[in-house]
């Protein structure tokens, strides 16, 4: 009886070991299942100016990496919304989109009310094409909405030749602000504006400069120079021009004349 029992249990044990070895071998040749814990973290990079004028359209860039789509190939998508105390007039365009690259160009229209701080809430999804598994992540980005000081210059072309691709560069206290590129027909005029949107603009005296430059020709003000400089005052300090200028109002409204002269052609020897 004892011998029979030992043989019985030995047979059972051998059978169990055979089954275990079979399943282990089968599992070893199966692909490793993907799961959320095996994916890399999703990274969100939102490149956008930290502040802008009310109602200004900001050009931003969103880049999404990582997660299932980044690790195994797939699709990135996002949804964006504006959160603000007063969001009148604001929107994100496009508010949602998807692509395999994870790179998106986005326009953010600032609210028409300032000053305030708004949030751009971005929810992103990274999805694996093959398994359909996905991961999500949400981040908030703060942008400041401020009242701009508007730099304005009325420019006239008193020459007989059309001005093409003229560049007007704006400076304040020697710091470059930005540019405007424009065409101006012979005898025509145009108004150039630029929003001075530094977060903090000190009260007192400031120097504003406009520099004109033509791409292929010579553009000049009527005084023979392509630079126009004006002194302005912000705040309560006395202004010799007879006005007190404050943030949110036009501080520069000048009429400057330019002549558009073709560069002399090079004489052939």
C-alpha positions as CSV (number, residue, x, y, z in Angstrom):
1,X,0.0,0.0,0.0
2,X,2.8,2.4,0.9
3,X,4.6,1.7,-2.4
4,X,1.5,2.3,-4.4
5,X,0.8,5.6,-2.6
6,X,4.3,6.8,-3.2
7,X,4.0,6.0,-6.9
8,X,0.7,7.8,-7.1
9,X,1.9,11.0,-5.6
10,X,5.2,10.9,-7.6
11,X,3.1,10.6,-10.8
12,X,0.9,13.5,-9.7
13,X,3.9,15.7,-8.9
14,X,5.6,14.9,-12.2
15,X,2.4,15.8,-14.1
16,X,2.1,19.1,-12.2
17,X,5.7,20.0,-12.9
18,X,5.1,19.2,-16.6
19,X,2.1,21.5,-16.7
20,X,4.0,24.3,-15.0
21,X,6.9,24.0,-17.4
22,X,4.5,24.2,-20.3
23,X,2.9,27.4,-19.1
24,X,6.2,29.0,-18.3
25,X,7.5,28.2,-21.8
26,X,4.3,29.5,-23.4
27,X,4.5,32.8,-21.5
28,X,8.1,33.2,-22.5
29,X,7.2,33.4,-26.2
30,X,4.2,35.7,-25.8
31,X,4.7,39.5,-26.2
32,X,5.0,41.4,-23.0
33,X,1.6,43.2,-22.4
34,X,1.7,47.0,-22.4
35,X,0.3,48.7,-19.5
36,X,0.0,52.3,-18.3
37,X,2.8,51.8,-15.8
38,X,5.2,50.8,-18.5
39,X,4.9,54.1,-20.4
40,X,7.2,57.1,-20.1
41,X,5.8,60.3,-18.6
42,X,4.0,62.8,-20.9
43,X,5.8,66.1,-21.3
44,X,3.9,69.3,-22.3
45,X,5.8,72.3,-23.5
46,X,3.8,75.4,-24.2
47,X,5.7,78.3,-25.7
48,X,3.7,81.5,-25.4
49,X,4.4,85.1,-24.3
50,X,4.0,85.6,-20.6
51,X,1.9,88.7,-21.1
52,X,0.0,90.6,-23.8
53,X,-2.4,93.4,-24.4
54,X,-6.1,93.1,-24.1
55,X,-7.7,91.6,-27.2
56,X,-4.2,90.9,-28.6
57,X,-3.8,87.6,-30.6
58,X,-0.8,85.6,-29.3
59,X,0.9,83.1,-31.4
60,X,1.9,80.0,-29.3
61,X,3.4,76.6,-29.9
62,X,2.4,73.4,-28.1
63,X,4.7,70.3,-28.1
64,X,3.6,67.0,-26.6
65,X,6.1,64.1,-26.1
66,X,6.2,60.8,-24.3
67,X,3.4,58.4,-23.2
68,X,2.1,55.5,-25.3
69,X,2.4,57.5,-28.6
70,X,5.9,58.5,-27.9
71,X,7.1,55.1,-26.8
72,X,5.4,52.8,-29.4
73,X,4.1,55.2,-32.0
74,X,0.6,56.7,-32.1
75,X,-1.4,59.9,-31.9
76,X,-1.1,63.0,-29.7
77,X,-4.2,65.2,-29.1
78,X,-5.1,68.2,-26.9
79,X,-8.0,70.3,-25.7
80,X,-7.5,73.8,-24.5
81,X,-9.6,76.3,-22.7
82,X,-9.3,79.8,-21.1
83,X,-10.1,80.3,-17.4
84,X,-10.4,83.9,-16.4
85,X,-12.4,86.2,-14.1
86,X,-13.5,88.1,-17.2
87,X,-13.0,86.0,-20.4
88,X,-15.1,88.3,-22.7
89,X,-13.7,88.1,-26.3
90,X,-11.1,85.5,-25.5
91,X,-10.7,82.1,-27.3
92,X,-8.1,79.5,-28.3
93,X,-7.9,78.5,-31.9
94,X,-8.0,75.6,-32.6
95,X,-9.3,74.6,-29.2
96,X,-8.6,71.0,-30.0
97,X,-6.6,69.0,-32.5
98,X,-4.5,65.8,-33.0
99,X,-1.4,64.7,-34.9
100,X,1.2,62.0,-34.9
101,X,4.0,64.6,-34.4
102,X,2.7,66.2,-31.2
103,X,3.5,69.7,-32.4
104,X,0.7,72.2,-32.7
105,X,0.5,76.0,-33.6
106,X,-2.1,77.7,-31.5
107,X,-3.5,81.3,-31.4
108,X,-4.7,82.7,-28.1
109,X,-6.9,85.8,-28.3
110,X,-6.6,87.7,-25.0
111,X,-9.7,88.9,-23.2
112,X,-10.9,92.5,-23.7
113,X,-10.6,93.2,-20.0
114,X,-7.3,94.2,-18.2
115,X,-5.5,94.0,-15.9
116,X,-6.0,90.4,-15.0
117,X,-4.2,87.0,-15.0
118,X,-5.8,84.2,-17.0
119,X,-5.0,80.5,-17.2
120,X,-4.7,78.4,-20.4
121,X,-5.7,74.9,-19.3
122,X,-4.4,72.2,-21.7
123,X,-5.4,68.6,-21.4
124,X,-3.4,66.2,-23.6
125,X,-3.7,62.6,-24.6
126,X,-1.0,60.2,-25.9
127,X,-2.5,57.1,-27.5
128,X,-0.8,53.9,-28.7
129,X,-2.1,53.0,-32.2
130,X,-1.6,49.2,-31.8
131,X,-3.1,48.6,-28.4
132,X,-5.4,51.6,-28.2
133,X,-4.2,52.3,-24.7
134,X,-3.7,56.0,-23.8
135,X,-2.5,58.3,-21.0
136,X,-3.6,61.8,-20.2
137,X,-2.1,64.9,-18.5
138,X,-3.4,68.4,-17.7
139,X,-1.4,71.5,-17.1
140,X,-2.3,75.2,-16.5
141,X,-0.3,78.1,-17.9
142,X,-0.7,81.7,-16.6
143,X,-0.7,84.7,-18.9
144,X,-1.0,88.3,-17.8
145,X,-3.4,90.7,-19.7
146,X,-2.4,94.3,-19.5
147,X,-3.4,97.7,-20.8
148,X,-0.9,98.6,-23.5
149,X,0.6,101.9,-24.3
150,X,0.0,102.3,-28.0
151,X,2.8,103.7,-30.2
152,X,1.3,105.3,-33.3
153,X,3.0,106.9,-36.2
154,X,1.4,108.2,-39.4
155,X,3.8,107.8,-42.3
156,X,3.5,109.5,-45.7
157,X,5.2,108.6,-48.9
158,X,5.8,111.9,-50.7
159,X,8.0,110.3,-53.4
160,X,7.0,109.2,-56.9
161,X,7.8,105.6,-56.4
162,X,5.8,102.9,-54.5
163,X,7.5,101.7,-51.3
164,X,7.6,97.9,-51.0
165,X,8.4,95.8,-47.9
166,X,9.3,98.7,-45.7
167,X,10.2,97.7,-42.2
168,X,9.3,99.9,-39.2
169,X,11.1,98.9,-36.0
170,X,9.9,100.3,-32.7
171,X,12.1,101.0,-29.7
172,X,11.5,102.3,-26.2
173,X,14.4,103.6,-24.1
174,X,16.7,101.8,-26.5
175,X,15.0,98.4,-26.0
176,X,13.7,96.7,-29.2
177,X,9.9,96.2,-29.0
178,X,9.0,94.8,-32.4
179,X,8.4,95.6,-36.1
180,X,5.8,96.2,-38.7
181,X,6.3,95.5,-42.4
182,X,4.2,97.4,-44.9
183,X,3.8,98.7,-48.5
184,X,3.1,102.3,-49.3
185,X,2.1,103.6,-52.7
186,X,3.4,106.9,-54.1
187,X,1.5,109.8,-52.5
188,X,-0.2,107.5,-50.0
189,X,-0.1,107.4,-46.2
190,X,-0.5,104.7,-43.5
191,X,-0.8,104.5,-39.8
192,X,1.7,102.2,-38.0
193,X,0.8,101.0,-34.5
194,X,2.5,98.9,-32.0
195,X,1.4,97.9,-28.5
196,X,4.0,98.6,-25.8
197,X,3.1,95.8,-23.4
198,X,5.9,95.6,-20.9
199,X,4.4,94.4,-17.6
200,X,5.8,97.3,-15.7
201,X,6.4,100.7,-17.4
202,X,7.8,103.2,-14.9
203,X,6.3,106.7,-14.6
204,X,8.4,109.5,-16.0
205,X,10.3,110.3,-19.2
206,X,10.7,107.8,-22.0
207,X,12.3,107.9,-25.4
208,X,10.4,106.2,-28.3
209,X,12.1,105.6,-31.6
210,X,10.9,104.4,-35.0
211,X,13.4,103.2,-37.5
212,X,12.4,102.7,-41.2
213,X,14.3,100.4,-43.6
214,X,13.5,99.3,-47.1
215,X,14.5,95.8,-48.2
216,X,15.9,96.8,-51.6
217,X,15.7,100.5,-51.7
218,X,16.4,103.6,-49.5
219,X,13.6,104.8,-47.3
220,X,14.0,108.1,-45.5
221,X,12.1,110.6,-43.4
222,X,11.8,114.1,-44.9
223,X,14.8,115.2,-42.9
224,X,17.0,112.8,-44.7
225,X,17.2,110.4,-41.9
226,X,15.4,107.0,-41.4
227,X,15.1,107.4,-37.6
228,X,12.4,109.3,-35.8
229,X,12.7,109.9,-32.0
230,X,10.2,111.3,-29.7
231,X,10.2,112.0,-25.9
232,X,7.1,111.0,-24.0
233,X,6.0,111.1,-20.4
234,X,4.1,108.4,-18.5
235,X,2.3,109.2,-15.3
236,X,2.1,112.5,-13.4
237,X,5.3,114.1,-14.5
238,X,4.8,117.4,-16.4
239,X,4.8,116.9,-20.2
240,X,6.3,119.8,-22.2
241,X,3.9,118.8,-25.1
242,X,1.0,119.9,-22.9
243,X,-0.5,116.5,-22.0
244,X,-0.2,114.0,-19.2
245,X,0.2,110.5,-20.6
246,X,-0.9,107.4,-18.7
247,X,-0.9,103.7,-19.4
248,X,-3.7,102.7,-21.7
249,X,-3.6,105.8,-23.9
250,X,-1.8,106.6,-27.1
251,X,1.5,108.2,-26.2
252,X,2.8,108.7,-29.7
253,X,0.9,110.2,-32.6
254,X,3.3,111.8,-35.1
255,X,3.2,112.6,-38.7
256,X,6.4,111.8,-40.4
257,X,7.1,112.0,-44.1
258,X,9.3,109.6,-46.0
259,X,10.7,109.6,-49.5
260,X,11.3,106.4,-51.3
261,X,14.3,106.6,-53.4
262,X,15.6,103.8,-55.6
263,X,19.3,103.1,-55.0
264,X,21.5,104.2,-57.9
265,X,22.3,101.3,-60.2
266,X,25.9,100.2,-60.3
267,X,27.7,101.4,-63.4
268,X,29.3,98.8,-65.5
269,X,32.9,99.4,-66.4
